[in-house]
Amino acid sequence: MKCLFISSCVVGVLVLADVGERTKKFTQQDLVRSVEEAILDEFWDRSYVDCFKKLPSKLIAHIKPLSSDQTSAVIYEFPLPFGEVYREAYLQKNGLVILAENHVLPPYDESYAKSIKEDKDLYWWAFRPTKSWAMRTVYMDSNELTKMKKEWRKIEITMRKPTKNELEKARKREAQRYKLVMSK
């Protein structure tokens, strides 16, 4: 499987256009479940589980409480070369969470992945300091970061290889997320 990770140019305003049409209010538990699912889906769909040799068995994530417009953010340790990242999280009407910087590429496509696998500059594009909606935490104020981690909900996500059925479902959800982002 090929390793591929590129950041996107998803701007929160584009994704948030869908927020006002919600009929259901999400609970904090819905948020936790959906953020965990979004992180795992991204790892599984992009084959990160296979690509990162030092993937921890447990990933610690800190999730910001839901705001009044049903948006959030998450801080978690992304495998090297990225390290810890901050990403805004956008809840959709269908219950999916879209993580900022997830969709510059369509969901995993092996032929496309092969064509760009040697491009070392791709890592540079991910989580740059100029993108306040998705950046490495090393670029953030350390006091503010510490405060966020203390105030936000801390969860553990078990990192593992998916079953064939889980991978199929993750790829379908990632395709839905991509379609939602690209339709804005």
Order of alpha helices (4+ residues) and beta strands (2+ residues): alpha-alpha-alpha-beta-beta-beta-beta-alpha-alpha-beta-alpha-beta-alpha
